[in-house]
Amino acid sequence: MIDMTAPTVRPSIGITALGSYTPERIVPNAHFEAYMDTNADWIESRTGIRERRFAAPDEYTSDVGVGAVRDMLARDPDALGEVDAVICATVSPDAMMPSTAALIAMQVGLAGAAAFDLSTACSGFVYALSVASGLIQSGVARRVLVVGAEALSKIVDQQDRGTAILFGDGAGAAVVGPVPAGLGFQEFIMGADGAGGSSLYLRGAAPQLPGGFQMGQYVGMNGREVFKFAVRVLGDSGTKVLQKSGLTSADVDWVIPHQANVRIIEAAVERFGIPMSKTVVNLDRYGNTSSATVPLALHEAVQDGRVQDGQQLLLIAFGGGLSWVAGTMKWWGGAPSLKASAPALAEVGA
């Protein structure tokens, strides 16, 4: 007989492997000065971005996603053991079908695994972590490969100053699976409001959104509205997920935010009382890579020794939809690909 009054004990699920990839081509702010009414200093002062990476002409989202998985496997050849599902968070898929997740799975030895794409723009990777955790908790999957991958340079109008200077290409990959008790994911909060869709969008089959809003061919954004939304929703969702987790801002060792604009990040973390010294920021080198920003930032902080075993992390992001997500996790650093590289760790301790 099942005791329906007994508390449900959730298994400890977290990240068991990490990898990342960025294209070789570095595009500095000065690139835009040649043909656009802007300058490098203005871009950096308004956004915090100094440079970003652009994919090669024959390099697409599945390619950068595969690059992130191969980076993971280079340090942990057994990282994909027992993986039976693949989720790719992206808004720049190679095709509407087949899914980019299926294309990645095919190339990394996971053909036959369940595979699907998740489209919540910059919120996508953290959304996908929550979905992966749910698949494992429900018994549908044993381990899940989550990839946040984008080739945004292919879908952004490079003549539009409002968007071209912001976005870059890249990918991060994580395996989600069982971790030691007391570590791993704690709580998630997710949401979306389609009423804000006209503030950040990319046209698909329909030429207009409900209500008659006409969409152009490329990514479109109302920067002022997105900024206001982002500051509010990142602060609110971060505060709520900490409360849901039984935590306070003082408990947080590191915030891993979506890397859209340094001013947004500064304003958001201020709202829940966490200093920038505890916030991982790398958008100065990569720009806004949408669903890839959080895994790129997390992987960098793990590799350089900032994120340590047992530390408390807060992941927050916002994106098209308009969408938002926040998650808490106790970091487990026991797997080979989750250990800091020796040279970087030495630099941190110097």
C-alpha positions as MATLAB code, in Angstrom:
seq = 'MIDMTAPTVRPSIGITALGSYTPERIVPNAHFEAYMDTNADWIESRTGIRERRFAAPDEYTSDVGVGAVRDMLARDPDALGEVDAVICATVSPDAMMPSTAALIAMQVGLAGAAAFDLSTACSGFVYALSVASGLIQSGVARRVLVVGAEALSKIVDQQDRGTAILFGDGAGAAVVGPVPAGLGFQEFIMGADGAGGSSLYLRGAAPQLPGGFQMGQYVGMNGREVFKFAVRVLGDSGTKVLQKSGLTSADVDWVIPHQANVRIIEAAVERFGIPMSKTVVNLDRYGNTSSATVPLALHEAVQDGRVQDGQQLLLIAFGGGLSWVAGTMKWWGGAPSLKASAPALAEVGA';
ca = [
       0.000    0.000    0.000;
       1.297    3.469   -0.889;
       1.260    5.992    1.923;
      -0.164    9.074    0.215;
       0.660   11.223    3.256;
       4.376   10.464    3.151;
       6.531   13.314    1.831;
       7.899   12.897   -1.663;
      11.691   12.657   -1.670;
      13.103   13.969   -4.914;
      16.340   12.441   -6.146;
      19.342   14.759   -6.289;
      19.748   15.829   -9.912;
      22.270   18.291  -11.255;
      24.917   18.912  -13.877;
      27.433   16.094  -14.306;
      29.437   17.422  -17.286;
      30.032   20.723  -19.067;
      31.499   21.918  -22.348;
      31.528   25.089  -24.423;
      32.435   26.353  -27.871;
      32.768   29.724  -29.573;
      33.633   30.302  -33.243;
      37.129   31.405  -34.229;
      36.149   34.730  -35.791;
      36.394   37.590  -33.286;
      34.378   40.694  -34.202;
      35.452   43.780  -32.210;
      33.271   46.847  -31.792;
      35.440   48.674  -34.305;
      34.047   46.368  -37.006;
      30.784   48.323  -36.994;
      32.438   51.741  -37.275;
      33.257   51.149  -40.944;
      29.628   51.147  -42.081;
      27.427   52.210  -39.179;
      26.795   55.439  -37.271;
      28.465   54.257  -34.073;
      31.865   53.852  -32.432;
      33.550   51.248  -30.289;
      33.547   53.301  -27.083;
      29.841   54.093  -27.398;
      28.959   50.402  -27.790;
      31.024   49.385  -24.772;
      29.703   52.180  -22.573;
      26.072   51.337  -23.398;
      26.305   47.544  -23.303;
      29.552   46.371  -21.710;
      30.407   44.488  -24.909;
      33.881   44.845  -26.464;
      33.744   41.969  -28.956;
      31.719   38.931  -29.977;
      32.215   35.773  -32.070;
      30.639   35.152  -35.471;
      30.259   31.709  -37.003;
      31.977   30.989  -40.300;
      29.802   31.166  -43.447;
      29.397   27.373  -43.462;
      29.022   27.041  -39.678;
      25.540   26.780  -38.203;
      23.832   26.130  -34.877;
      24.230   22.346  -34.935;
      27.937   22.864  -35.662;
      28.554   25.096  -32.646;
      26.430   22.770  -30.516;
      28.510   19.777  -31.555;
      31.615   21.828  -30.784;
      30.453   22.311  -27.190;
      29.737   18.590  -26.761;
      33.125   17.635  -28.194;
      34.791   20.076  -25.802;
      33.057   18.247  -22.962;
      34.141   14.856  -24.272;
      37.752   15.991  -24.645;
      37.948   16.289  -20.855;
      35.491   13.525  -19.946;
      35.194   10.814  -22.643;
      32.487    9.027  -20.637;
      30.306   12.112  -20.133;
      27.507   10.897  -22.427;
      27.134    7.499  -20.782;
      23.438    6.656  -20.148;
      22.244    9.815  -21.940;
      18.948    8.929  -23.585;
      17.483   12.363  -24.342;
      18.816   15.538  -25.961;
      17.348   19.040  -25.640;
      18.674   21.924  -27.706;
      17.668   25.408  -26.582;
      17.895   27.696  -29.619;
      16.139   30.391  -31.641;
      18.445   29.982  -34.627;
      17.914   26.324  -35.564;
      19.452   24.828  -38.686;
      15.907   23.984  -39.789;
      12.403   23.909  -38.384;
      12.647   20.167  -38.909;
      14.602   18.058  -38.274;
      15.310   19.470  -34.838;
      18.769   20.814  -34.164;
      18.818   18.519  -31.128;
      18.449   15.489  -33.428;
      21.230   16.764  -35.699;
      23.544   17.212  -32.721;
      22.634   13.810  -31.294;
      23.400   12.126  -34.595;
      26.901   13.637  -34.678;
      27.923   12.868  -31.096;
      26.919    9.192  -30.993;
      23.416    9.588  -29.544;
      21.314    8.659  -32.584;
      18.118    7.033  -31.307;
      17.900    9.188  -28.179;
      14.815   11.329  -27.708;
      15.611   14.751  -29.156;
      13.747   18.040  -29.384;
      14.351   21.790  -29.537;
      13.159   24.285  -26.942;
      12.458   27.872  -28.005;
      12.322   30.480  -25.264;
      15.230   32.533  -26.627;
      17.701   33.686  -23.974;
      15.797   31.857  -21.200;
      16.164   28.589  -23.106;
      19.113   26.899  -21.423;
      17.805   27.270  -17.862;
      14.302   26.309  -19.048;
      15.862   23.186  -20.568;
      17.674   22.318  -17.325;
      14.309   22.325  -15.560;
      12.721   20.168  -18.276;
      15.660   17.738  -18.164;
      15.377   17.438  -14.400;
      11.659   16.694  -14.735;
      12.278   13.988  -17.338;
      14.696   12.259  -14.996;
      12.499   12.635  -11.908;
       9.561   11.131  -13.797;
      11.607    8.161  -14.982;
      11.302    9.055  -18.662;
      15.056    9.597  -19.020;
      18.183    8.504  -17.147;
      20.455   11.362  -18.221;
      19.804   14.301  -20.528;
      22.187   16.256  -22.737;
      21.172   19.932  -22.694;
      22.699   22.225  -25.314;
      22.254   25.981  -25.584;
      23.442   26.852  -29.085;
      23.039   29.851  -31.372;
      24.242   31.164  -34.723;
      22.540   34.528  -34.286;
      24.733   36.266  -36.843;
      22.684   34.386  -39.465;
      19.362   35.887  -38.359;
      20.329   39.399  -37.219;
      20.254   42.328  -39.657;
      23.886   43.426  -39.669;
      22.790   46.894  -40.849;
      20.589   47.474  -37.782;
      22.525   49.260  -35.045;
      19.890   48.318  -32.464;
      20.620   44.595  -32.790;
      23.795   43.977  -34.794;
      26.124   45.284  -32.084;
      24.591   43.074  -29.401;
      24.545   39.498  -30.597;
      27.171   36.808  -31.084;
      27.409   33.084  -31.718;
      28.376   30.212  -29.432;
      27.226   27.162  -27.506;
      27.336   25.498  -24.127;
      26.491   21.886  -23.294;
      25.650   20.141  -20.042;
      24.737   16.608  -19.045;
      21.983   16.482  -16.434;
      21.839   13.418  -14.198;
      22.058   12.066  -10.641;
      24.458   13.797   -8.254;
      25.334   13.170   -4.577;
      22.575   13.807   -2.063;
      22.188   17.412   -1.016;
      23.701   18.788   -4.216;
      22.255   19.715   -7.604;
      19.079   21.563   -8.559;
      16.849   22.954   -5.834;
      14.033   25.031   -7.308;
      13.019   26.664  -10.596;
      10.628   29.480  -11.481;
       9.551   29.948  -15.107;
       7.132   32.236  -16.880;
       6.225   33.975  -20.114;
       3.943   36.758  -21.299;
       3.071   36.802  -24.990;
       1.710   40.338  -24.654;
       5.321   41.498  -24.777;
       6.095   39.573  -27.936;
       6.311   42.687  -30.074;
       9.261   43.885  -27.975;
      11.540   40.997  -29.016;
      10.683   38.716  -31.911;
      11.801   36.735  -34.958;
       9.349   36.096  -37.758;
       8.285   32.541  -38.514;
       5.402   31.390  -40.713;
       3.082   34.266  -39.810;
       3.797   37.803  -41.040;
       2.239   39.335  -37.945;
       1.573   38.651  -34.273;
      -1.937   38.513  -32.755;
      -3.238   42.053  -32.617;
      -1.787   42.927  -36.018;
       1.838   43.668  -35.119;
       3.855   43.383  -38.338;
       7.191   41.564  -38.140;
      10.247   42.055  -40.323;
      12.596   39.430  -41.720;
      15.216   39.587  -38.959;
      15.328   39.708  -35.177;
      13.421   42.775  -34.018;
      13.720   44.434  -30.630;
      12.384   47.418  -28.730;
      15.473   47.980  -26.610;
      13.886   50.403  -24.152;
      10.977   48.068  -23.349;
      13.197   44.995  -23.105;
      15.539   46.801  -20.715;
      12.703   47.769  -18.353;
      11.202   44.284  -18.519;
      14.556   42.587  -17.934;
      15.520   44.579  -14.853;
      12.143   43.979  -13.256;
      11.721   40.308  -14.108;
      15.282   39.256  -13.279;
      15.060   40.906   -9.889;
      11.599   39.515   -9.149;
      12.263   35.955  -10.344;
      15.616   35.815   -8.558;
      14.021   36.935   -5.297;
      11.123   34.484   -5.656;
      13.270   31.445   -6.425;
      15.485   32.193   -3.422;
      12.397   32.358   -1.219;
      11.056   29.136   -2.731;
      14.411   27.477   -2.001;
      14.487   28.696    1.599;
      17.508   30.869    0.851;
      18.493   34.505    1.182;
      20.794   36.568   -0.978;
      23.500   36.104    1.664;
      23.506   32.358    0.924;
      24.419   32.842   -2.746;
      28.052   32.330   -3.714;
      27.616   33.067   -7.431;
      24.955   34.531   -9.706;
      25.105   33.222  -13.287;
      22.910   35.657  -15.260;
      21.935   35.902  -18.894;
      24.561   38.079  -20.571;
      22.535   40.699  -22.432;
      23.761   44.045  -21.158;
      25.980   44.851  -18.182;
      23.613   47.625  -17.083;
      20.734   45.149  -16.918;
      22.850   42.735  -14.871;
      23.966   45.453  -12.446;
      20.433   46.738  -11.913;
      18.976   43.244  -11.506;
      21.417   41.905   -8.914;
      21.094   45.141   -6.964;
      17.377   44.436   -6.602;
      18.034   41.295   -4.590;
      21.108   42.542   -2.775;
      23.928   40.530   -4.340;
      27.130   42.401   -5.267;
      28.651   42.324   -8.734;
      31.722   40.683   -7.163;
      29.579   37.537   -6.851;
      28.217   37.795  -10.401;
      29.793   36.031  -13.378;
      30.042   38.369  -16.386;
      31.739   37.551  -19.700;
      29.601   39.452  -22.207;
      32.505   41.806  -22.851;
      34.103   39.013  -24.929;
      31.082   37.181  -26.331;
      28.159   39.598  -26.452;
      24.623   38.267  -26.181;
      24.624   34.655  -27.394;
      20.998   34.110  -26.320;
      20.505   30.560  -25.010;
      24.281   30.021  -24.882;
      25.101   32.838  -22.441;
      24.380   31.028  -19.168;
      26.287   27.814  -20.001;
      29.216   29.802  -21.435;
      29.443   31.892  -18.266;
      28.991   28.890  -15.969;
      31.603   26.821  -17.778;
      34.116   29.662  -17.696;
      33.629   30.171  -13.954;
      34.051   26.445  -13.310;
      37.173   26.229  -15.456;
      38.898   29.204  -13.853;
      38.178   27.960  -10.348;
      35.610   30.518   -9.208;
      32.761   28.015   -8.874;
      33.690   25.371   -6.304;
      32.132   22.114   -5.125;
      29.234   22.726   -2.720;
      28.746   26.402   -3.544;
      25.300   27.935   -3.884;
      24.432   29.173   -7.385;
      21.599   31.330   -8.688;
      20.844   31.140  -12.432;
      18.624   33.866  -13.922;
      17.623   34.718  -17.481;
      15.021   36.500  -19.600;
      14.260   36.306  -23.294;
      11.789   36.503  -26.140;
       8.298   35.421  -25.298;
       8.713   37.562  -23.297;
      10.016   34.843  -20.997;
      11.877   34.531  -17.734;
      13.419   31.811  -15.594;
      15.398   31.466  -12.388;
      16.924   28.425  -10.745;
      18.924   27.547   -7.653;
      21.470   24.767   -7.356;
      24.208   23.473   -5.059;
      27.163   22.903   -7.323;
      28.638   19.434   -7.618;
      32.152   19.498   -9.018;
      33.068   15.830   -8.838;
      33.129   14.843  -12.521;
      36.256   15.255  -14.720;
      34.839   18.027  -16.929;
      33.690   19.987  -13.856;
      37.128   20.472  -12.374;
      39.065   23.712  -12.770;
      41.964   23.605  -15.183;
      45.304   23.636  -13.347;
      46.735   26.826  -14.938;
      43.570   28.844  -14.400;
      43.209   27.648  -10.809;
      46.802   28.660  -10.119;
      46.060   32.153  -11.449;
      43.007   32.503   -9.213;
      45.036   31.559   -6.167;
      47.972   33.808   -7.054;
];
